[in-house]
Amino acid sequence: LAETKNACWDSTEQVLKVYPVLRFFIPTAFSPNDNGSNDTFGPKGKYFDDKSYQFHIFNRWGELMFETQDFYEQWDGRKQKDDSKSPLG
């Protein structure tokens, strides 16, 4: 509320939407050796809108190794279609 010197009153309001800051991280390396440390690869984050999320991993020859639409699913270094381990490098 506000009042002028002539005793006139007025009010106003405005809705402010505050969105959380996107926190997002993609590691540059991982070690899929089943030792419990850095065994999977994929993005990690908070406040991420995963409604249209797609994550694909290709090898150097263009072969699809892994794909998901689940933000929380991580790649474990295996070929998705036959579950074989990927070669080093």
Summary of the structure (lengths in Angstrom):
residues: 89
radius of gyration: 24.5
end to end distance: 66.8
largest distance: 82.2
contacts: 143
relative contact order: 0.17
helix: 0%
strand: 26%
